[in-house]
Amino acid sequence: RASEGDSVALANVLDRLGKLLNEQGLFDRGFKKLVEAHAMYHRLYGDDSGRAAQLCNDMAPHLHRLGRVAEALAMQEKAVDVARRTPGWDPDEFAILLCNLGVAYLTNGMCAEAVARFE
C-alpha cells in the first residue's frame, strides 16, 4: 500500500537521482536512491509493475559489485519474469533485460544458465 508522501513524481526523481549518482561513481549513494525508488514504485504499483521490474534490473550491477551475486541474479530474474508476463512490454527492452541476465550468468561462470536463458 502506498503511504503518505508516496508519489509517482517523487519515485521518478529518486530513480533518476540514483542513476545520476551511479554515473558519477557514487555507487553507494546511488544504490540507496534506487532502493528508495523501487520501494515507492512497489507501494504505488505492486511488485509486478514495469517500473519496479526495471529498477530491479538497474540495481543488479551494484549488487554484483558488492559480491551479492545471488541477490543480483534474483533481481534480474524478477525483471525478466515481469517483462515476460506484462502485456505491451517493449520487445527491445525485454531483449536488453534478457541479455543483461545472460551476461551476468556468464560473468559469474554460470555458462549453462546463460545458455538456457538465450535459447
N, C-alpha and C positions, 0 to 999 in steps of 0.2 A: 504494500500500500504506500502511496505517495504520502510523504509527511509534509508538514507545514514548511514552506520555504523551497520545496522542490519545484522546479520549473524546467521546461524544455530549454529555454534560453540559458539558464544557469548551467544546465548539463552540457549544452553546446560550448559554452565558454570554458568550462573545466576541461572538456575534451580537447579543445583547440590549445588551451594553455599547456596541458600535459604534452601535447605533440611538439609545441614550440620549445618547451624546456628540454625535451629529449633531443631535438635538433641542435640545441646549444650545448649538448653534452651533460646536462644536468639531469641525469637519468633517475636518481632517487626522487628528486622533487617532481619530475615529470610523471613518474610512475604513480606517485601519490595522487596527483590530479586525475590521472586516468582511472584510478581505483574509485575516487570520489564520483567521477562522471558515470562510470559503469554502475555503481550502486544507485545513483539517482535515476539513470535510464531504467534500471531493473525495477525500482519502485514505481516509476511512471508507466512503464510499458510491459513489465514482466521479463522473465529471463529469456524468453524465446523471441525477443524483438530483434530486428535487424541492427539497431544501434548498439544494443548490448552485445550482440554477437561480433560486430565489427570491433568493438573495444576489447573483447577477449583476444582477438587477433592482434590488435595493436599493443596489448600488454605483454604478449608472449615473448617477444625478443628480450625485454628487460628481465623477465624471469629466467630465460636462458643464460643471460649474462651473470645472473646471481647463482647459477648452478642448480636452479629449481626446475630441472628438465621435465620431470613428470607433470608438474603443475602447468608448465608452459604448453606441453603437448596436449594436456586435457583442455586447456583454454582454446587451443587451435582446433581440436576435435569438435568442441562445442560450437565454434563459429561455423565450421563446415556443416555440421549436423543441422543447425538452424537455417543456414542458407539453402541446404538441400530441401528442407520442408517448407520453406517460405515461398508462396506463390509470388511471381513477379520479381524475384531476385535477379539482378543483372548477371547474365551468364559470364561476362568478362570478370566481374568481381568474384563470382564463385570460382572461376578458374584460378584467380590470384590466391584466394584462400586455400584452395587445394594444393597449389604449387608451394605456397609457404609451408604448409604442413609436411609435404613430401620432402622439401629441403631440410626442414627441422629434423625429420627422421634420419635422413642421410647424414646430416652433420653430427648426429649422435650415434652413428654406427648401426642404425636400425634399418639396414637395407631391405630386408624382407617386408617390413611395414611400409616403407616408402614405395616399393614396387606395387604392393597391394593397393595403395591409395591412387597410384597413377593408372591402374588397369581399369 
